[in-house]
Amino acid sequence: MSLGLLVPAGLAALFALLLPLLLHLARRTEQRPTVFAAMRWLQARPRPRRRVRLEERLLLALRLLLLAALALLLAQPVMSGAPGGKAWVVVAPGIDRTDAQAALAAPDAEWRWLAPGLPRFDRDPPAAAQPVSSLLRELDAELRDDAALTVLVPARLGGLDGERPLLHRMVDWRVIETKPASTPTRPPMQGALAVRHARADDPALRYLRAAGAAWAADGAGARAGPMRLDIAPVSAAIPPDTRWLIWLAPGALPADTLTWIEAGGSALLGPQAKMEDPAAGTILWRNTRGDALVRGRAFGNGHVMQLMRELAPASLPEVLDPSFPDRLRALLDPPLLPDGAFAAAHAPLPGGPALSPVPRPLHPWLALLVALLFLGERWLATSPRRERPS
């Protein structure tokens, strides 16, 4: 562990230590000369040389310590590094405590959970979803160079950020076989999908109803109920529980619809809807020839997409494909990017840079010390014993 100062100039306040020294040197016990008759017959003698004498040394020491602590507090000391160079064993969430101890016999090592704050291993295991890669880089920066690091991970590891961690030290990466977790299925679409059209005979409504029926079949067993399809003319208001909007009317969008999108809504507009700079945004869907079919971009806190062609087989043959409901769902409700991988293929690589450890501030403890020293100094300075004559 090493101690550092964020503001070394704060130590200039140590010059204030001269003030209590000068005060205690200049101060003397109050003496009043008393003249009596017999003194006139005594012969005057030279006064002895007075030695430098400090009054009330304990009070002086407390004042000096108080000023020194204040100067150190102004310098903002921080502590960095881990104590000692002992071996460390960190266990990723998802491994049973008994399995981890049976896989590695290291009673003298420092056992921790691989979670924020590195909780002790004898505590309850943290939640399974943890930023494993970021925690490994942070731990690599905190530990001393001579500290050995062993990481126990389950066969299927989550909390990754797309690349193998590049660390400064060699890591003993051990994969512990655990019971395979069930593969989570994508939750069904829940909420309301509002479709607003200008013509009740719009051919796009036929394919949207078919997609809605497919989504409802996927979410038939959902606890909160499947997605509800609300098809109405453009004059109808958007329901409060609407999560997605498909706008098939030409021209500019009404002000209340724009406000709904800016507040966080997600809208898919027809090719004849008017928006500012319709060519802007990212291409979200292309056909097999590479032509852009849908563009999307952020709009306030929401997201707006626009079809480049009509939802009809003549202009968009993809509506006849059996995968069209899944493609439309991916546009409206994009799946989350995977953050897991097989742990055996994600072992950290050595040769990374030596990162500077995150310093831990010490000012809370220094502030407590300053408060205690101040109380002690005030207690001695106002003590009744100081009023007694010497």
Buried (B, 14 or more C-beta within 10 A) or exposed (E): EEEEBEEEEBBEBBEBBEEBEEEBEEEEEEEEEEEEEEEEEEEEEEEEEEEEEEBBEEBBBBBBBBBBBBBBBBBBBBBBBBEEEBBBBBBBBBBBBEBBBEBBEEEEBBBBBBBEEBBEBEEEBBEEEBBBBBBBBBBBBBBBEEBBBBBBBBBBBBBBEEEBBBBBBEBEBBBBEBEEEEEEEEEBBBBBBBBBBBEEEBEBBEBBEEBBEBBBEBBEEBEEEBBBBBBBEBEEEBEEEBBBBBBBBEEEBBEEBBEBBBEEBBBBBBBBBEBEEBEEBEEBBEEEEEEBBBBBBEBBEBBBBBBBBBBBEEEBEBBEEEEBBEBBBEBBBEEEEEBBBEBEEBBBEEEBEEEEBEBEEBBEEBEEBBEEBBEBBEEBEEEEEEEEEE
